Amino acid sequence: MNSVQHPTPHSQILANQGSAAAESYNAQTRSNRNKSHETFGYHSRKLNNWIKSLLIHLNGKGGGNVLDLACGNGGDVAKWSGVGVGGFVGVDVADKRLEEALRRVESFRNLRFKSYKFFMVDLGSESLSGSISQLSKTLPPKNTPHPTLPSTPWSLTPSNFKLTQKFTTVSCQLALHYMMQSSTRARNCFKTISENLEIGGKFILTTMDSRFVVERLMSLGGDLLDGKDRIINIGSENLCTIRVPGETVKRIFNVDEPLTRENWYGLKYNFELLDTLSPREVSVHLDEWLIPIELASCVMEEYGLVLEERLNFMEFFEKHKEEGGDKVRANCWTFFRRTNAL
């Protein structure tokens, strides 16, 4: 299992009993698309994409297959196609985002996938075996003289889906922190990953770096057990804000009742990322849950997942910043420069 953690991540889904995720992301729009290159959120997303591109190129397997958990609108589809993955299965909780993903896949001219499917699943409460909803294209009846497709030519239909083979790679980008609400949801997610990953396969993820949050809370000073909420502002204009409830702060720092592998779930905080300051436009405003990797990895080992590497975004950047080397890394650096990710 490879873990890359971002001190200021861009969230992809919200798993608050599933329905809140769908409502949040189905309603998500950006009013300033024509000026998106001028926004802070744009550059943040570009940096995220560079990190994910290199992570996928370093761990993707040509000819293999990938299970993309919380795939969102399919933003990583081209990255997986670029490494020569043969089969792609995307899973998300928001049906409108899945429609965007399928539309994106079908717009590619040089897609290398031999097969691709999309399913609507709440990873915290459902599995990938049994009856789940598959997104498929609605076609007009045969022999229709002048067929007219519906305005949204995709529909979700129940599908008794059963995987016939395991995946060489399972990916969960900027979303696993939404599964950590409770032990039940977290373990269901870990179980799904384990059941669908082949022996020797790779599970790669990006998430909030819990070390960063703890360090910033400590730097605020004061009595961390007073039950008061703490606010962590990031950037000169407070472009990113992390609001940590007093109860979460107390649980983190209470030495009389330390966090263990059994009770670390539910460390809630609120993450807000601005797209623009004037006018003030919010790109992300969602509740998330911290993942203390040392404790989480102990639980993951129960499902056969072993932590190989843990780096936050800046550590990952420092490790791979030297240009040259293989063609894959060089291509990622070309993408990095072209998109002005920093």
C-alpha positions in Angstrom: 0.0 0.0 0.0 1.4 3.4 -1.0 0.1 6.4 0.8 0.7 10.0 -0.3 -0.8 12.6 2.0 -1.7 16.1 1.3 -1.6 18.8 4.0 -4.3 20.8 2.0 -6.2 18.3 -0.1 -8.9 18.8 -2.7 -11.8 16.5 -1.7 -13.6 14.2 -4.1 -16.5 12.7 -2.2 -18.3 13.0 1.2 -19.4 9.7 2.8 -21.8 10.9 5.4 -24.1 7.9 5.1 -23.8 8.1 1.4 -26.6 10.5 0.5 -24.8 13.6 1.6 -22.0 12.8 -0.7 -24.2 12.5 -3.8 -26.1 15.7 -2.9 -22.9 17.7 -2.3 -21.1 16.7 -5.5 -24.0 16.5 -7.8 -24.7 20.1 -6.9 -21.1 21.2 -7.3 -20.5 23.8 -10.1 -18.0 26.5 -10.8 -19.3 29.8 -12.0 -16.0 31.0 -13.2 -14.9 28.2 -15.6 -13.9 30.7 -18.3 -11.4 32.2 -15.8 -10.5 29.0 -14.0 -6.8 29.5 -14.8 -6.9 32.6 -12.6 -8.2 30.9 -9.5 -6.3 29.4 -6.5 -8.4 26.3 -6.8 -7.2 25.8 -10.3 -3.5 25.7 -9.4 -4.3 23.5 -6.4 -6.0 21.0 -8.6 -3.1 21.1 -11.1 -0.6 20.3 -8.3 -2.9 17.5 -7.2 -3.0 16.2 -10.7 0.8 16.2 -11.1 1.2 14.3 -7.8 -1.5 11.7 -8.9 0.0 11.5 -12.4 3.4 10.5 -11.1 1.9 8.3 -8.4 -0.1 6.4 -11.1 2.9 6.1 -13.4 5.1 4.8 -10.7 2.6 2.2 -9.5 0.3 1.5 -12.5 0.9 -1.7 -14.4 0.7 -1.9 -18.2 -1.7 -4.5 -19.3 -3.2 -4.7 -15.8 -6.6 -3.5 -14.5 -7.5 -0.8 -12.1 -10.4 -0.3 -9.6 -10.8 3.5 -9.1 -12.6 4.1 -5.8 -14.4 7.5 -5.5 -13.5 8.1 -9.1 -15.6 11.3 -9.2 -16.0 12.8 -12.7 -13.2 10.6 -14.1 -10.4 13.0 -13.7 -7.8 10.2 -13.6 -9.1 8.2 -16.5 -6.5 9.6 -19.0 -3.7 9.0 -16.4 -4.6 5.3 -16.2 -5.0 5.0 -19.9 -1.6 6.5 -20.3 0.1 3.7 -18.4 -1.5 1.1 -20.6 -4.1 -0.3 -18.2 -6.3 -2.7 -20.0 -9.4 -2.7 -17.8 -11.0 0.1 -15.8 -13.8 0.1 -13.2 -14.8 3.4 -11.6 -16.9 3.6 -8.4 -18.5 6.7 -6.9 -21.4 7.6 -4.7 -22.7 10.5 -6.8 -24.6 9.6 -10.0 -24.1 12.9 -11.7 -20.4 12.7 -11.3 -20.4 9.2 -12.8 -22.3 10.6 -15.8 -19.5 13.1 -16.2 -17.0 10.3 -16.0 -18.6 8.2 -18.6 -19.0 11.2 -20.9 -15.3 11.9 -20.4 -14.3 8.4 -21.3 -16.4 8.3 -24.4 -14.9 11.6 -25.6 -11.3 10.2 -25.7 -10.1 9.3 -29.1 -7.0 7.3 -28.1 -8.4 5.5 -25.0 -6.4 2.3 -24.4 -8.9 0.5 -22.2 -10.1 -2.8 -23.5 -13.1 -2.4 -21.2 -14.5 0.1 -18.7 -17.5 0.2 -16.3 -18.9 2.6 -13.8 -20.9 1.8 -10.7 -22.7 3.8 -8.0 -21.6 2.5 -4.6 -21.3 3.9 -1.0 -17.9 2.4 0.0 -18.7 2.8 3.6 -21.8 0.6 3.6 -21.9 -1.5 0.4 -19.7 -4.0 -1.3 -18.9 -4.6 -5.0 -20.5 -8.0 -5.0 -24.2 -8.5 -5.3 -26.8 -6.0 -6.6 -25.3 -2.5 -7.3 -26.2 0.2 -9.8 -24.3 0.3 -13.0 -24.2 3.4 -15.2 -25.0 2.5 -18.8 -25.9 4.4 -22.0 -29.5 4.6 -23.1 -29.8 3.9 -26.8 -32.9 4.4 -29.0 -34.8 1.3 -30.2 -33.4 -0.4 -33.3 -34.8 0.5 -36.7 -35.9 3.9 -35.4 -35.9 6.2 -38.5 -34.8 9.3 -36.7 -33.5 8.3 -33.3 -33.4 11.0 -30.6 -31.4 10.4 -27.5 -32.7 11.7 -24.2 -31.0 14.8 -22.9 -29.1 12.6 -20.4 -28.5 9.4 -22.4 -27.2 7.5 -19.3 -29.1 5.6 -16.7 -28.4 3.7 -13.5 -29.7 0.2 -13.6 -29.4 -2.6 -10.9 -26.7 -5.0 -11.8 -25.9 -8.3 -10.2 -22.2 -7.5 -10.5 -19.6 -10.1 -9.7 -16.0 -9.6 -10.4 -14.4 -12.4 -12.4 -10.9 -11.3 -11.6 -9.1 -9.2 -9.0 -7.3 -5.9 -9.8 -3.6 -5.3 -10.2 -4.2 -1.8 -8.7 -6.8 -0.2 -6.5 -6.8 3.6 -6.2 -8.5 5.9 -3.9 -7.5 9.5 -4.5 -8.4 12.3 -2.0 -11.4 10.4 -0.6 -10.5 7.8 1.9 -10.8 10.3 4.7 -14.6 10.2 4.1 -14.8 6.6 5.1 -13.3 7.1 8.6 -16.5 8.2 10.2 -16.8 5.0 12.2 -15.2 1.6 12.6 -18.0 0.0 10.6 -17.6 2.2 7.5 -13.8 2.1 7.6 -13.7 -1.7 7.9 -16.2 -2.1 5.1 -14.0 0.0 2.9 -10.8 -1.8 3.8 -12.6 -5.2 3.2 -13.7 -4.0 -0.2 -10.2 -3.0 -1.1 -8.7 -6.3 0.1 -11.4 -8.5 -1.6 -10.7 -6.9 -5.0 -6.9 -6.5 -4.9 -4.8 -9.4 -6.3 -2.0 -10.8 -4.2 1.0 -8.6 -4.7 -1.1 -5.8 -6.2 -0.9 -2.1 -5.2 -3.3 0.0 -3.3 -2.4 3.7 -3.7 -4.1 6.6 -2.0 -3.9 10.3 -1.2 -5.5 11.8 1.8 -5.1 14.5 4.5 -1.8 14.3 6.4 -2.9 13.9 10.0 0.6 14.8 11.2 0.3 18.3 9.6 -3.0 18.9 11.5 -1.6 17.8 14.8 1.5 19.9 14.4 -0.5 23.0 13.5 -2.9 22.5 16.5 0.1 22.3 18.8 1.6 25.5 17.3 -1.6 27.3 18.2 -0.8 26.9 21.9 -3.2 27.2 24.8 -5.0 24.5 26.7 -5.8 21.9 24.0 -8.2 20.1 26.4 -10.5 23.1 27.0 -13.1 21.8 24.5 -12.9 24.9 22.3 -12.8 24.6 18.5 -9.6 25.4 16.8 -9.1 27.0 13.4 -6.1 26.4 11.2 -5.6 29.0 8.4 -3.4 28.2 5.5 -2.0 30.8 3.0 -1.6 34.5 3.3 -5.3 35.1 2.4 -6.6 32.2 4.4 -7.4 30.4 1.1 -7.6 27.1 3.0 -9.2 26.7 6.5 -9.4 23.6 8.7 -11.9 23.9 11.5 -11.3 21.2 14.2 -14.1 20.7 16.8 -13.1 20.9 20.4 -14.1 17.3 20.9 -11.7 16.1 18.2 -8.9 18.2 19.7 -9.5 16.7 23.1 -9.5 13.1 21.7 -6.2 13.7 19.9 -4.3 15.2 23.0 -5.9 13.4 25.9 -3.1 11.3 27.3 -5.4 9.7 29.9 -7.5 8.1 27.1 -5.0 7.8 24.1 -6.1 6.8 20.7 -5.8 3.2 19.9 -6.4 0.9 16.9 -9.9 0.4 18.2 -11.0 4.0 18.9 -9.3 6.3 16.4 -12.3 6.6 14.1 -14.6 9.7 13.9 -11.9 12.4 14.3 -14.0 15.0 12.5 -12.9 18.3 11.1 -14.2 20.7 8.4 -12.2 21.5 5.3 -12.8 24.7 3.3 -10.9 25.6 0.1 -11.5 28.9 -1.7 -11.5 29.2 -5.5 -11.4 33.0 -5.6 -11.3 35.8 -3.0 -13.2 38.5 -4.9 -15.9 37.4 -5.3 -15.5 34.9 -2.5 -16.2 31.5 -4.1 -15.8 28.3 -2.1 -14.5 25.3 -4.0 -14.8 22.8 -1.1 -16.6 23.0 2.2 -17.0 19.5 3.7 -16.7 17.5 6.8 -13.8 15.0 6.7 -12.2 12.6 9.2 -8.5 12.3 10.1 -6.6 9.1 9.4 -3.8 8.4 11.9 -1.8 6.2 9.5 0.1 4.3 12.2 -3.2 3.2 13.7 -5.1 2.7 10.5 -2.3 0.6 9.0 -2.6 -1.8 11.9 -6.3 -2.3 11.0 -5.5 -2.6 7.3 -3.1 -5.4 8.1 -6.0 -7.4 9.3 -7.2 -7.3 5.7 -3.8 -8.2 4.2 -2.8 -4.6 3.4 0.8 -3.7 4.3 2.0 -0.1 4.3 5.1 0.3 2.0 5.5 4.0 1.9 4.0 7.1 3.4 4.9 10.6 2.1 3.0 13.9 2.2 2.8 16.0 -0.9 5.9 18.0 -0.2 7.9 15.0 0.8 6.8 13.3 -2.4 7.7 16.3 -4.4 11.2 16.5 -2.9 11.8 12.8 -3.6 10.8 13.0 -7.2 11.8 16.6 -8.2 15.0 15.7 -10.0 14.3 15.6 -13.7 15.7 13.0 -16.0 15.5 9.3 -15.4 12.9 7.3 -17.1 10.5 8.5 -19.7 7.5 8.3 -17.4 9.0 10.7 -14.9 10.1 13.1 -17.7 6.5 13.1 -19.1 5.1 13.9 -15.7 7.5 16.9 -15.4 6.4 18.1 -18.8 2.8 18.0 -17.6 3.9 19.8 -14.4 5.6 22.7 -16.3 2.8 23.0 -18.9 0.0 23.4 -16.3 1.9 25.8 -14.0 1.1 23.5 -11.1 3.1 25.6 -8.6 
